[in-house]
Amino acid sequence: MHRRLVTLALVAGLAVAGCSSSPSAPGDATREITHAMGTTKIPITPKRVVVLDTDKIDTALTLGVTPVGAAVAGEAKSWPTYFGEDKLSGITEVGTLQEPNLEKIASLKPDLILGSKFRQEKYYDELTAIAPTVFTAQVGSTWKENFLLDGDALGHKAEATTALEAYEKRAKEVGTKLGDPSKIKVSIARFLPDALRAYGPTSFSGIVVGDTGLGRPEFQLLADKEDKRFVAVSAEKLNLLDGDVIFVAAYGEKAAQQQATVSAGPLWQGLSAVKAGKAYVVKDEVWMTGIGVTAANKILDDLATHLSA
């Protein structure tokens, strides 16, 4: 507790020290926005934004805002490369999703911080001492609502709405081109360093697949589960990952090594999709951690490429 209070005092001091040059200095025009932690006054046009989750960096860059700072996903160890290096240059790393570096954040003199109650709730008071902070509640399952809220906070509400509508229209078009997409059962699997998961209909990638009208293997509908985002699958029950097509991602280097080992084994090789040559390795940063409109469109790219053949 003592260390936490010292950290809060230090962060508050850094924030105060930076007020004279901060774009959010007293007197700047503000507006109120309601979010997962309450109502907060934020600048009408934020200029120095720090983002603390992977969906928020996708959202910011999608809407033409380059954050001054961003947290990284632990095993991913990088920001989404699908935007290109030019879009990522100039961004400062500010810790991980689970442990943001408060001193680094304060030193950047942000005028807006975007985060997630699900991941960073315990840091909310410290973050608000630095700059106006807006939190979404969950990640993944509410990605569209999060995109619109964060877009609003960034001052790009209309652009966010347009981008989301364009994505949803394209998703339907991708499905339509497949005839009756519901007849194609798409399996989504992810290797982690210490686990293997099947992703369900309310996960980010599951929602994108669902928006096209594509079907899912019965097991991955997770009908009897309260949480329909994902479920663990044991190495002995790889058959639960089977489908007409399997899309496979790996979270980090250790997970990729596990994926290579399992994929070479007889149980994996015995899956019908694997036998048919329809198991495709895809980027984890797109299918799992992107959680935004640009990542969603990249998933549509993969679906169009692999399912139209």
N, C-alpha and C positions, 0 to 999 in steps of 0.2 A: 504493500500500500504506500509506504514511504517513497519507494522508487517511482511509483506511478504519479504521486503528487509532484515530485521533483521534475519528472518529465513534462507534466502538464504546465508547470511554472516556466520551464525552459521554453517550451513551445509557444506559450502565450507571450513570453518576452520577445522571442524572435518575430512573432507576428506583429506585435506592437512596433518593434524597431523598423519593420518594413512598411508601415502604414503610409509614410509620407510619399513613397514612390509607387505604392500599390494602386492598380486600376480601380480597386474597390474601396478607396479611401472615402471617409465620411463626406457626404455631399453628392456623391455619384447617384444617378437615378437608379432606383431599385424597384422590384416588384415581388409579390409573395407567390410562393409555389408550395403546394401541399404534397407531401411525400410520406414514405414509410415511418419516419420519425417525427412527423408533425408538420408545421408550417414554418418556412424559412424565407427571409428576405434575401434576394439574390440580385446581382447586377442585371440590368436589362440586356446588356450585351457583354457577357463575360469575355475577357481577353487572355487570362492566364488560368487555364483549367488543368487540374490534376485528376486523373482517373485511377480508380483502385480495383477495377475488375476488367476481365477480358471483353465482356460485352460492351463496356463503355468506351474502350479504345476503338472497337469496330464502329460504334455509333458516332463517335467524334470524327473519325477520319472519313466515314461515309458522308457526313454532313459538311465536310470541308474545314473542320476545326482540328488543328494540330495541338495536342496537349503539351504543356510544358513539362509535365511529369506523368509517369504511368508505372503502376506496379506490374510485376511479372508473375505468371503462374509458375509454381515451384519447379516441377519437372520439365516444363516447356523451356524455361530459361531464356525466353525471348518474346518479343512482341510479334503479332501476326505478320509473317513475311509476305502474305498474299497481297498486301498493299504496295509492296516494293520499298526498297531502301530509301528512296528519296522522300517518301511520306513519313518515314520513321526517324529521319535524321533530325537532331536537335531536341529529341525527347530525352529527359533525364529519368533514370530508373529510381524509383522511390520505394524499394523493398518488395515484398511479395504480397500476394492477395491476402494471405492470412496474417502477415506481420508487416504492415506498412511502416516505413521509416519516417516518423513524425518530424524529426529534425530536418531531414532532407526536404520534406514537403514544405515546412515552414520557410526554409531558405529560398524556395522558389517564388515566394510571395504570391500565391494563387489568389484569385478572386472568386473561384468556385471549385469545390471538390465534389466529385461524383463517386459514390460508393454503394455498397450493398449491406443491408441489415443482416442478411444471412451470413456474410463473411466478416464484417467489420463493426458489428454493433458495439462491442466493448471499447472501440476507439472513438466512438462518435463525439463524446464530450471534448476530447483532445483535438479532434479535427475541427470542430466548430469554433474552438479557440483560435484556430489559424485562419479560417475563412468560412464563408457560408457553405454549408454541406448539405447535399441532397442524396438521400438513400432510396434505392428501390428495395422491395421486400425480399424477393426471391431471385434465383437465377434459373435460366433454362426454360422452365415451364411457362413463365410469364414474359418471355423475351420480347414479344410484340408490344405489350403494355410498357415494359421497361424502355424500349426503344423510343416510344412516343413521349414518355415522361422525361427521359434524358435529353431528347431532342428539344423539348419545350424549355428545359433548364438552360440549354446551350443557346437559346434564342433562335432556334430553327424549327419551330413547331410545324409550320406549313410544309417545309422541305421534308421533314420526317414523315409526315402523313402521306405526301406524294410518293416518297421512296418505298414506303411499306405497301401502298396500294399497287405500285408498279411491280413489286416482287410478287404479290399475291396473284396478280393477273398473269405474270409469267409462269408461276407454278401451275396454274390451271392449264395453260397452253402446253407445257411440257407433258402433263398427264394426258391431255387430249390427243397428242401426237402418237401416243402408245395404244390407241384404240380403247380398250376397256382396261384401264390401269389397275383396277381392283383385283384383277385376276393374277397380277404379278406380285408375288409375296417377297417383300424386301426385308432381309435380316440386317440388323445393325449390331456389330460387335466391337468391343473396345478392350484392349489389353492395357492394364495398369501394372506398375512394378510388382504388386502383390495380389492381383485379382484379375478376373476376367468377367466382363459384364455384357449382358444383352440390353439394348436400349429400347425403351417402350414408347408409346404414342405421345406422352407429354414431355419427353426430353426435347431439347432443341432440334436435333437432327430428326427425331421422330415426328415432330410437328411439321417440319419442312417436307418430309416424305408424305405425310398425311395431306398436306395442302395440294399435292399433285393428284391425289386420289388413289395412289398406289396402295396395294394391300400389304399386310404384315402377317408373318407366321402366327398361328393362334397363340402360342406360348408368349410371344412378345407383345401381345395386346395387354398382358398383365391384368386380365379381367378380375382376378381375385385379390389383387394387391391394392392397398390404399395409396401407395406411392407408385405411380405408373411411369416414372422417369427411367428407371433401370433396375435390373435384378442381377445378383451374382450368379455365375454359372460355374460349376465345378469342372475340373479337367476330365472327369469321368463321364460328364453329360454334355459333351460337345454337340450331340445330336440336336439339342435344344436351340442351337444357333443356325440350324439349317433353314434354307428357304430356296426360292427360285434363284435369288441372287443374294450374295453376302457382301456387305461393305464393312471392311475391317480397318480400325484405327489403333494406334499405339501411343500412349502418353509418356513420352520421354524415351531415353536410350535403353534403360533397363527393361521397360515394357516391350520395346521393339525386339530385344534379344529373346524375351519370353515368347513373343509372337512367332519369331523365326523357328524356335524349338518346337512349339506346339504345331505349327503349320506343317512341319516335316513329319509329324507323327501319323500313325495309322488311323486314329479316330478322326482327325481333321481331314485326312486324305479320303476318308470314306464318306464324307458329306456329299450329298447329291449336287449341290451347287459347285463344289470344288471339282468333282468329277466332270462336270459340264463346262469347266473353265470359266465359271461365273462368280468367282470370289475375287473381289478387287480391294487392294490396299489403298486407302485414302488418307488425306492429311488430317491428323488429329486437331490441329489448330483451326481447321475449317469445320469439320463435322462435330467437334466436341466443345472446344473452348472459344470459337469465334463468336457465337451467340448474337449475331447482328445481321442486318440486311445484306451487307456485302458478303459475309460468310454464307448466308442462306442462298444467295445467288450462285456462289461457288459450288454449293451442294447440288443445285439445279444443273449446273454445268456437268457435274459428275454423273448425275442421273441421265441426262440427255445423251452423254457420250456412251455410257455403258449399256443402257437399256434400249437404245435405238438400233444397235447392231443386230 
